[in-house]
Amino acid sequence: MVYNLPMASDGNGTRINIRSSDEIVGYLDDLAEIGIHGKTRTEVAKALIATQIERLIREGLLDRKIVV
C-alpha cells in the first residue's frame, strides 16, 4: 500500500504530497511517537527532508536557494 503524506504549507512554503510505502510510514510513525522530529508523521517527514537538504548543502552537493 502507498500513502500520501500531505506536507501543508505554514504560509512560508508550498504544499507537497509524498507517496510512501507502509514500511516508511511505519518508521515515520515510530519517530512521531518518540517526538524528536515532530509529533505527526507529516512533521517528521518535513523535518527529515529539511535535515537532509541542509546536509547536502553543507557537503556542496546542492547550492543554497535564495528566496525573494
Summary of the structure (lengths in Angstrom):
residues: 68
radius of gyration: 13.3
end to end distance: 38.9
largest distance: 38.9
contacts: 139
relative contact order: 0.14
helix: 46%
strand: 18%
